[in-house]
Amino acid sequence: MRRPLNVRERRGAALLVLALLIYVAWWLLVDSWFAAPLADIDQQIDDLRDQQQRYAGLLAQRPALQQQLAAARQDPASRSSLLPGEDPSAVAAQLMQLTVDRVKAHAGQGPGCEVSQRMPITPEQDSAEPWRQVKVSLTLDCAAQPLAQLLHDLEYGQPSLFVDALSVQRATNAPASGGPGRLRVHLLVRGYLQPASAQVAP
């Protein structure tokens, strides 16, 4: 039979229970109500300070960026990188003809390259971009060598064009052995219109 606690043991047990109650009360009333929210506020302050420093750095670069943009708009090389014209539909048709001509320039290389489908696209104006963009979707039957040359011409020629999407598939009628022959290629090519003010000679 367990003997009853003496006065000293009861006092020690009471102190332990009291300490546990004080800890629980502190955690409920102080830590969860005050300490944790204060820690969250400190973290938010640190995040806001980092954002403020980043935005301040960007604002400090604004004059230099504006000067570079103004110089680029006056540079004839910059103008030649844009497609001339004000009507997006007409410029998209011009872009389509330009890309078709570049495909034809590589038609005689290896197994050749030719356009099977083409479609001009005039996306809605993006207010975040300073220039209006136009696109053309192409489906090609093209061998690997002329395709590589075509992509190089599109990316590095003038006016500046960008390949937004590229899909290459082995043609269904390709021979079972040997080289792949012609590939079925889908291209989405993007270009930009010249602003109306940039087309007027100084």
Accessible surface in RSA format (square Angstrom, percent):
REM  Atomic radii and reference values for relative SASA: ProtOr
REM  Chains: A
REM  Algorithm: Lee & Richards
REM  Probe-radius: 1.40
REM  Slices: 20
REM RES _ NUM      All-atoms   Total-Side   Main-Chain    Non-polar    All polar
REM                ABS   REL    ABS   REL    ABS   REL    ABS   REL    ABS   REL
RES MET A   1   243.93 126.3 155.34 102.8  88.59 210.9 131.95 112.2 111.98 148.4
RES ARG A   2   208.51  87.5 179.43  91.5  29.09  69.3  78.83 107.7 129.68  78.6
RES ARG A   3   150.21  63.1 138.44  70.6  11.77  28.0  75.78 103.6  74.43  45.1
RES PRO A   4   116.01  84.5  99.51  90.7  16.50  60.0 111.01  91.7   5.00  31.1
RES LEU A   5    75.21  41.9  67.77  48.5   7.44  18.7  67.77  47.6   7.44  20.0
RES ASN A   6    71.82  49.5  63.46  61.3   8.37  20.1  37.74  90.8  34.08  32.9
RES VAL A   7    91.96  60.5  90.66  82.1   1.30   3.1  90.70  78.8   1.25   3.4
RES ARG A   8   202.31  84.9 195.86  99.8   6.44  15.3  67.83  92.7 134.48  81.5
RES GLU A   9    65.62  37.7  54.46  41.2  11.16  26.6  34.97  67.6  30.65  25.0
RES ARG A  10   125.11  52.5 119.71  61.0   5.40  12.9  55.05  75.2  70.06  42.5
RES ARG A  11   153.94  64.6 147.46  75.2   6.48  15.4  52.55  71.8 101.39  61.4
RES GLY A  12    30.80  38.0   0.00   N/A  30.80  38.0  29.20  80.1   1.60   3.6
RES ALA A  13    43.44  39.9  38.74  59.8   4.70  10.7  41.13  57.9   2.31   6.1
RES ALA A  14    60.21  55.4  48.51  74.9  11.70  26.6  56.03  78.9   4.18  11.1
RES LEU A  15   108.29  60.3 104.13  74.5   4.16  10.5 104.56  73.4   3.73  10.0
RES LEU A  16   133.38  74.3 128.43  91.9   4.96  12.5 129.08  90.7   4.30  11.6
RES VAL A  17    86.64  57.0  85.33  77.3   1.31   3.1  86.62  75.3   0.02   0.1
RES LEU A  18    93.47  52.1  92.28  66.0   1.20   3.0  93.23  65.5   0.25   0.7
RES ALA A  19    57.65  53.0  48.82  75.3   8.83  20.1  52.90  74.5   4.76  12.6
RES LEU A  20   110.73  61.7 106.19  76.0   4.54  11.4 110.12  77.3   0.62   1.7
RES LEU A  21   107.76  60.0 104.54  74.8   3.22   8.1 104.80  73.6   2.96   8.0
RES ILE A  22   104.28  59.3 100.89  75.2   3.39   8.2 103.61  74.6   0.67   1.8
RES TYR A  23   131.68  61.5 127.76  72.7   3.92  10.2  92.96  69.9  38.72  47.7
RES VAL A  24    62.68  41.2  61.68  55.8   1.00   2.4  62.68  54.5   0.00   0.0
RES ALA A  25    42.27  38.9  38.23  59.0   4.04   9.2  41.96  59.1   0.31   0.8
RES TRP A  26   118.80  47.7 113.87  55.1   4.93  11.6 100.61  53.6  18.19  29.5
RES TRP A  27   121.17  48.6 121.17  58.7   0.00   0.0 101.41  54.1  19.76  32.1
RES LEU A  28    86.01  47.9  85.04  60.8   0.97   2.4  85.04  59.7   0.97   2.6
RES LEU A  29    92.38  51.4  91.81  65.7   0.56   1.4  91.81  64.5   0.56   1.5
RES VAL A  30    61.36  40.4  61.36  55.5   0.00   0.0  61.36  53.3   0.00   0.0
RES ASP A  31    37.94  26.6  37.94  37.8   0.00   0.0   1.29   3.0  36.65  36.6
RES SER A  32    43.74  37.0  25.22  33.7  18.52  42.7  27.02  57.5  16.71  23.4
RES TRP A  33   164.37  66.0 145.96  70.6  18.41  43.2 124.80  66.5  39.57  64.2
RES PHE A  34   118.34  59.2 116.61  72.2   1.72   4.5 118.30  71.7   0.03   0.1
RES ALA A  35    39.49  36.3  29.55  45.6   9.95  22.6  35.28  49.7   4.21  11.2
RES ALA A  36    47.16  43.4  39.97  61.7   7.19  16.4  46.75  65.8   0.41   1.1
RES PRO A  37    52.26  38.1  48.77  44.5   3.50  12.7  51.95  42.9   0.31   2.0
RES LEU A  38   104.31  58.1 104.22  74.6   0.09   0.2 104.22  73.2   0.09   0.2
RES ALA A  39    59.28  54.5  48.85  75.4  10.43  23.7  53.52  75.4   5.76  15.3
RES ASP A  40    85.88  60.2  83.88  83.5   2.00   4.7  18.53  43.6  67.36  67.2
RES ILE A  41    84.31  48.0  84.31  62.8   0.00   0.0  84.31  60.7   0.00   0.0
RES ASP A  42    83.86  58.7  82.37  82.0   1.49   3.5  24.85  58.5  59.01  58.9
RES GLN A  43   102.59  57.4 101.02  73.8   1.56   3.7  39.19  83.4  63.39  48.1
RES GLN A  44   108.19  60.5 106.88  78.1   1.30   3.1  31.11  66.2  77.07  58.5
RES ILE A  45    78.00  44.4  76.68  57.1   1.32   3.2  77.16  55.6   0.85   2.3
RES ASP A  46    63.36  44.4  62.81  62.5   0.56   1.3  17.42  41.0  45.94  45.8
RES ASP A  47    63.21  44.3  60.98  60.7   2.23   5.3  20.90  49.2  42.31  42.2
RES LEU A  48   112.94  62.9 109.37  78.2   3.57   9.0 109.65  77.0   3.29   8.8
RES ARG A  49   120.18  50.5 114.14  58.2   6.04  14.4  47.55  65.0  72.64  44.0
RES ASP A  50    80.05  56.1  76.01  75.7   4.04   9.6  21.63  50.9  58.42  58.3
RES GLN A  51    70.86  39.6  70.86  51.8   0.00   0.0   7.50  16.0  63.37  48.1
RES GLN A  52   111.52  62.4 106.35  77.7   5.17  12.3  52.42 111.6  59.10  44.8
RES GLN A  53   108.34  60.6  96.90  70.8  11.44  27.2  33.74  71.8  74.60  56.6
RES ARG A  54   129.50  54.4 117.52  59.9  11.98  28.5  64.35  87.9  65.15  39.5
RES TYR A  55   122.25  57.1 121.65  69.2   0.60   1.6  83.72  62.9  38.53  47.5
RES ALA A  56    45.10  41.5  35.95  55.5   9.16  20.8  39.62  55.8   5.49  14.5
RES GLY A  57    32.99  40.7   0.00   N/A  32.99  40.7  31.50  86.5   1.49   3.3
RES LEU A  58    99.24  55.3  93.45  66.9   5.80  14.6  93.70  65.8   5.54  14.9
RES LEU A  59   117.33  65.3 108.70  77.8   8.63  21.7 109.25  76.7   8.08  21.7
RES ALA A  60    79.60  73.2  47.73  73.7  31.87  72.5  60.01  84.5  19.59  51.9
RES GLN A  61    97.61  54.6  94.40  69.0   3.21   7.6  29.38  62.5  68.23  51.7
RES ARG A  62   136.05  57.1 134.66  68.6   1.38   3.3  36.03  49.2 100.02  60.6
RES PRO A  63    77.05  56.2  74.66  68.1   2.39   8.7  76.60  63.2   0.45   2.8
RES ALA A  64    51.92  47.7  47.55  73.4   4.37   9.9  50.21  70.7   1.71   4.5
RES LEU A  65    97.65  54.4  93.64  67.0   4.01  10.1  93.90  65.9   3.74  10.1
RES GLN A  66    94.09  52.6  87.68  64.1   6.40  15.2  35.01  74.5  59.08  44.8
RES GLN A  67   130.56  73.0 121.69  88.9   8.86  21.1  41.91  89.2  88.65  67.2
RES GLN A  68   116.04  64.9 107.13  78.3   8.91  21.2  43.27  92.1  72.77  55.2
RES LEU A  69    72.33  40.3  67.96  48.6   4.37  11.0  71.76  50.4   0.56   1.5
RES ALA A  70    54.91  50.5  50.16  77.4   4.75  10.8  54.50  76.8   0.41   1.1
RES ALA A  71    63.63  58.5  50.76  78.3  12.87  29.3  58.95  83.0   4.68  12.4
RES ALA A  72    40.26  37.0  34.40  53.1   5.86  13.3  39.85  56.1   0.41   1.1
RES ARG A  73   114.43  48.0 106.28  54.2   8.14  19.4  39.20  53.6  75.23  45.6
RES GLN A  74   126.58  70.8 112.22  82.0  14.36  34.2  42.57  90.6  84.01  63.7
RES ASP A  75    62.44  43.7  57.56  57.3   4.88  11.5  15.37  36.2  47.07  46.9
RES PRO A  76   101.61  74.1  97.15  88.6   4.46  16.2  98.12  81.0   3.49  21.7
RES ALA A  77    64.77  59.6  54.84  84.6   9.93  22.6  60.44  85.1   4.33  11.5
RES SER A  78    31.26  26.4  23.37  31.2   7.89  18.2  15.39  32.8  15.87  22.2
RES ARG A  79    52.65  22.1  52.30  26.7   0.35   0.8  19.70  26.9  32.95  20.0
RES SER A  80    58.54  49.5  43.37  57.9  15.17  34.9  46.56  99.1  11.98  16.8
RES SER A  81    23.15  19.6  21.76  29.0   1.39   3.2  10.34  22.0  12.81  17.9
RES LEU A  82    22.62  12.6  20.21  14.5   2.40   6.0  20.27  14.2   2.34   6.3
RES LEU A  83     0.60   0.3   0.60   0.4   0.00   0.0   0.60   0.4   0.00   0.0
RES PRO A  84    68.33  49.8  65.76  59.9   2.57   9.3  66.07  54.5   2.26  14.0
RES GLY A  85    22.73  28.0   0.00   N/A  22.73  28.0  22.27  61.1   0.46   1.0
RES GLU A  86   118.30  67.9  95.12  72.0  23.17  55.2  31.26  60.5  87.04  71.1
RES ASP A  87    79.09  55.4  71.69  71.4   7.40  17.5  32.40  76.3  46.69  46.6
RES PRO A  88    29.65  21.6  29.65  27.0   0.00   0.0  29.65  24.5   0.00   0.0
RES SER A  89    69.72  58.9  62.73  83.7   6.99  16.1  33.19  70.7  36.52  51.2
RES ALA A  90    57.98  53.3  44.30  68.4  13.68  31.1  52.65  74.2   5.33  14.1
RES VAL A  91     2.27   1.5   1.89   1.7   0.38   0.9   2.27   2.0   0.00   0.0
RES ALA A  92     0.61   0.6   0.61   0.9   0.00   0.0   0.61   0.9   0.00   0.0
RES ALA A  93    46.14  42.4  42.39  65.4   3.75   8.5  42.89  60.4   3.25   8.6
RES GLN A  94    73.32  41.0  64.80  47.4   8.53  20.3  38.01  80.9  35.31  26.8
RES LEU A  95     0.00   0.0   0.00   0.0   0.00   0.0   0.00   0.0   0.00   0.0
RES MET A  96    34.98  18.1  34.98  23.1   0.00   0.0  34.01  28.9   0.97   1.3
RES GLN A  97    84.66  47.3  84.56  61.8   0.10   0.2  42.12  89.7  42.54  32.3
RES LEU A  98    43.12  24.0  40.24  28.8   2.88   7.2  42.66  30.0   0.46   1.2
RES THR A  99     0.41   0.3   0.41   0.4   0.00   0.0   0.41   0.5   0.00   0.0
RES VAL A 100     3.75   2.5   3.75   3.4   0.00   0.0   3.75   3.3   0.00   0.0
RES ASP A 101    68.78  48.2  61.20  60.9   7.58  17.9  25.49  60.0  43.29  43.2
RES ARG A 102    34.92  14.7  33.01  16.8   1.91   4.5  17.28  23.6  17.64  10.7
RES VAL A 103     1.04   0.7   0.81   0.7   0.22   0.5   1.04   0.9   0.00   0.0
RES LYS A 104   134.47  65.6 120.22  73.8  14.25  33.9  74.41  67.0  60.07  64.0
RES ALA A 105    76.93  70.7  38.58  59.5  38.35  87.2  51.20  72.1  25.72  68.1
RES HIS A 106    15.12   8.3  15.07  10.5   0.04   0.1  14.68  15.1   0.44   0.5
RES ALA A 107    47.33  43.5  35.84  55.3  11.49  26.1  36.13  50.9  11.20  29.7
RES GLY A 108    76.83  94.7   0.00   N/A  76.83  94.7  41.96 115.1  34.87  78.1
RES GLN A 109    57.77  32.3  52.35  38.3   5.43  12.9  25.06  53.3  32.71  24.8
RES GLY A 110    56.98  70.3   0.00   N/A  56.98  70.3  25.47  69.9  31.51  70.6
RES PRO A 111    80.16  58.4  56.17  51.2  24.00  87.2  70.07  57.8  10.10  62.8
RES GLY A 112     2.82   3.5   0.00   N/A   2.82   3.5   2.82   7.7   0.00   0.0
RES CYS A 113     2.14   1.6   0.36   0.4   1.78   4.2   0.00   0.0   2.14   2.3
RES GLU A 114    90.05  51.7  87.27  66.0   2.78   6.6  24.20  46.8  65.85  53.8
RES VAL A 115    39.63  26.1  10.84   9.8  28.80  69.4  10.84   9.4  28.80  78.1
RES SER A 116    55.42  46.8  20.90  27.9  34.53  79.5  28.64  61.0  26.79  37.5
RES GLN A 117   121.99  68.2 115.83  84.7   6.15  14.7  34.58  73.6  87.41  66.3
RES ARG A 118   122.04  51.2  96.10  49.0  25.94  61.8  14.26  19.5 107.78  65.3
RES MET A 119   109.40  56.7 109.00  72.1   0.40   1.0  68.31  58.1  41.09  54.4
RES PRO A 120    57.27  41.7  43.24  39.4  14.03  51.0  43.48  35.9  13.79  85.7
RES ILE A 121    54.75  31.2  50.69  37.8   4.05   9.8  54.75  39.4   0.00   0.0
RES THR A 122    55.64  39.6  34.80  35.3  20.84  49.7   7.27   9.8  48.37  73.1
RES PRO A 123    33.61  24.5  24.10  22.0   9.51  34.6  33.57  27.7   0.04   0.2
RES GLU A 124   158.56  91.0 144.80 109.5  13.77  32.8  64.47 124.7  94.09  76.8
RES GLN A 125    88.34  49.4  63.84  46.7  24.50  58.3  48.39 103.0  39.96  30.3
RES ASP A 126    65.92  46.2  58.20  57.9   7.72  18.3  20.13  47.4  45.78  45.7
RES SER A 127   116.52  98.5  80.65 107.6  35.87  82.6  53.08 113.0  63.45  88.9
RES ALA A 128    90.41  83.1  52.38  80.8  38.03  86.5  63.04  88.8  27.37  72.5
RES GLU A 129    53.28  30.6  46.86  35.5   6.41  15.3  20.32  39.3  32.96  26.9
RES PRO A 130    91.97  67.0  53.16  48.5  38.81 141.1  66.16  54.6  25.81 160.4
RES TRP A 131    56.47  22.7  53.10  25.7   3.37   7.9  53.81  28.7   2.66   4.3
RES ARG A 132    65.01  27.3  59.90  30.5   5.11  12.2  15.32  20.9  49.69  30.1
RES GLN A 133    25.10  14.0  24.35  17.8   0.75   1.8   4.68  10.0  20.42  15.5
RES VAL A 134     0.00   0.0   0.00   0.0   0.00   0.0   0.00   0.0   0.00   0.0
RES LYS A 135    41.71  20.3  41.71  25.6   0.00   0.0   3.18   2.9  38.53  41.0
RES VAL A 136     0.00   0.0   0.00   0.0   0.00   0.0   0.00   0.0   0.00   0.0
RES SER A 137    37.04  31.3  35.35  47.2   1.70   3.9   4.45   9.5  32.59  45.7
RES LEU A 138     1.53   0.8   0.61   0.4   0.92   2.3   0.98   0.7   0.54   1.5
RES THR A 139     9.74   6.9   9.52   9.6   0.23   0.5   1.51   2.0   8.23  12.4
RES LEU A 140     0.00   0.0   0.00   0.0   0.00   0.0   0.00   0.0   0.00   0.0
RES ASP A 141    30.22  21.2  30.22  30.1   0.00   0.0   7.95  18.7  22.27  22.2
RES CYS A 142     0.00   0.0   0.00   0.0   0.00   0.0   0.00   0.0   0.00   0.0
RES ALA A 143     3.05   2.8   3.05   4.7   0.00   0.0   3.05   4.3   0.00   0.0
RES ALA A 144    59.46  54.7  51.48  79.4   7.98  18.1  53.10  74.8   6.36  16.8
RES GLN A 145   110.58  61.8 100.37  73.4  10.20  24.3  39.06  83.1  71.52  54.2
RES PRO A 146     0.00   0.0   0.00   0.0   0.00   0.0   0.00   0.0   0.00   0.0
RES LEU A 147    13.63   7.6  13.63   9.8   0.00   0.0  13.63   9.6   0.00   0.0
RES ALA A 148    60.01  55.2  49.91  77.0  10.09  23.0  54.15  76.3   5.85  15.5
RES GLN A 149    81.14  45.4  80.74  59.0   0.40   1.0   3.58   7.6  77.57  58.8
RES LEU A 150     0.74   0.4   0.74   0.5   0.00   0.0   0.74   0.5   0.00   0.0
RES LEU A 151    39.60  22.1  39.10  28.0   0.50   1.3  39.37  27.6   0.23   0.6
RES HIS A 152   104.72  57.2  99.54  69.2   5.18  13.2  74.64  76.9  30.08  35.0
RES ASP A 153    45.63  32.0  41.93  41.7   3.70   8.8  13.15  30.9  32.48  32.4
RES LEU A 154     0.47   0.3   0.47   0.3   0.00   0.0   0.47   0.3   0.00   0.0
RES GLU A 155    78.80  45.2  59.07  44.7  19.73  47.0  22.90  44.3  55.89  45.6
RES TYR A 156   164.66  76.9 133.66  76.0  31.00  80.7  90.67  68.1  73.99  91.2
RES GLY A 157    22.85  28.2   0.00   N/A  22.85  28.2  20.44  56.1   2.41   5.4
RES GLN A 158   106.63  59.6  83.50  61.0  23.13  55.1  47.70 101.5  58.93  44.7
RES PRO A 159    22.13  16.1  22.00  20.1   0.13   0.5  22.00  18.2   0.13   0.8
RES SER A 160    33.01  27.9  31.52  42.1   1.49   3.4  15.60  33.2  17.41  24.4
RES LEU A 161     1.08   0.6   0.05   0.0   1.02   2.6   0.05   0.0   1.02   2.8
RES PHE A 162    80.58  40.3  80.58  49.9   0.00   0.0  80.58  48.9   0.00   0.0
RES VAL A 163    33.62  22.1  10.19   9.2  23.44  56.5  10.19   8.9  23.44  63.6
RES ASP A 164    57.09  40.0  21.14  21.0  35.95  85.0  16.16  38.0  40.92  40.8
RES ALA A 165    51.28  47.1  43.37  66.9   7.91  18.0  51.28  72.2   0.00   0.0
RES LEU A 166    83.62  46.6  47.96  34.3  35.66  89.6  48.29  33.9  35.33  95.1
RES SER A 167    47.77  40.4  42.18  56.3   5.59  12.9  31.38  66.8  16.39  23.0
RES VAL A 168    67.39  44.3  36.85  33.4  30.54  73.6  36.85  32.0  30.54  82.8
RES GLN A 169   103.75  58.0  98.22  71.8   5.53  13.2  28.09  59.8  75.66  57.4
RES ARG A 170   123.84  52.0  99.75  50.9  24.08  57.3  56.17  76.8  67.66  41.0
RES ALA A 171    23.70  21.8  16.24  25.1   7.46  17.0  19.38  27.3   4.32  11.4
RES THR A 172   150.20 106.8 110.57 112.1  39.63  94.4  89.62 120.4  60.57  91.6
RES ASN A 173   133.57  92.1 101.29  97.9  32.28  77.7  43.77 105.3  89.80  86.8
RES ALA A 174    22.77  20.9   0.62   1.0  22.15  50.4   4.63   6.5  18.14  48.0
RES PRO A 175    70.53  51.4  59.63  54.4  10.90  39.6  70.39  58.1   0.14   0.8
RES ALA A 176   114.52 105.3  67.62 104.4  46.90 106.7  78.21 110.1  36.31  96.2
RES SER A 177    92.91  78.5  79.28 105.8  13.62  31.4  48.99 104.3  43.91  61.5
RES GLY A 178    72.84  89.8   0.00   N/A  72.84  89.8  42.29 116.1  30.55  68.4
RES GLY A 179    48.09  59.3   0.00   N/A  48.09  59.3  30.35  83.3  17.74  39.7
RES PRO A 180    56.05  40.9  55.85  50.9   0.21   0.7  55.85  46.1   0.21   1.3
RES GLY A 181    27.46  33.9   0.00   N/A  27.46  33.9  21.67  59.5   5.79  13.0
RES ARG A 182    81.12  34.1  74.07  37.8   7.05  16.8  31.10  42.5  50.02  30.3
RES LEU A 183    24.32  13.5  23.67  16.9   0.65   1.6  24.22  17.0   0.10   0.3
RES ARG A 184    91.83  38.6  91.66  46.7   0.17   0.4  14.65  20.0  77.18  46.8
RES VAL A 185     0.00   0.0   0.00   0.0   0.00   0.0   0.00   0.0   0.00   0.0
RES HIS A 186    77.29  42.2  75.59  52.5   1.69   4.3  52.04  53.6  25.25  29.4
RES LEU A 187     3.52   2.0   0.00   0.0   3.52   8.8   1.68   1.2   1.84   4.9
RES LEU A 188    43.29  24.1  43.13  30.9   0.16   0.4  43.13  30.3   0.16   0.4
RES VAL A 189     0.00   0.0   0.00   0.0   0.00   0.0   0.00   0.0   0.00   0.0
RES ARG A 190    48.15  20.2  48.15  24.5   0.00   0.0   3.73   5.1  44.43  26.9
RES GLY A 191     0.00   0.0   0.00   N/A   0.00   0.0   0.00   0.0   0.00   0.0
RES TYR A 192    34.71  16.2  34.28  19.5   0.43   1.1  23.72  17.8  10.98  13.5
RES LEU A 193     9.68   5.4   8.88   6.4   0.80   2.0   8.88   6.2   0.80   2.1
RES GLN A 194    23.25  13.0  19.04  13.9   4.21  10.0   0.08   0.2  23.17  17.6
RES PRO A 195    46.76  34.1  34.98  31.9  11.78  42.8  46.73  38.6   0.03   0.2
RES ALA A 196    54.84  50.4  44.03  67.9  10.82  24.6  44.25  62.3  10.60  28.1
RES SER A 197    95.54  80.7  72.08  96.2  23.46  54.0  56.09 119.4  39.45  55.3
RES ALA A 198    20.32  18.7  12.09  18.7   8.23  18.7  17.12  24.1   3.20   8.5
RES GLN A 199    67.38  37.7  33.87  24.8  33.51  79.8  21.11  44.9  46.27  35.1
RES VAL A 200   105.96  69.7  95.68  86.6  10.27  24.8  99.60  86.5   6.36  17.3
RES ALA A 201    84.80  78.0  61.86  95.5  22.94  52.2  66.40  93.5  18.40  48.7
RES PRO A 202   156.16 113.8  83.13  75.8  73.03 265.5 123.93 102.3  32.23 200.3
END  Absolute sums over single chains surface
CHAIN  1 A    13955.2      11822.1       2133.1       8648.6       5306.6
END  Absolute sums over all chains
TOTAL         13955.2      11822.1       2133.1       8648.6       5306.6
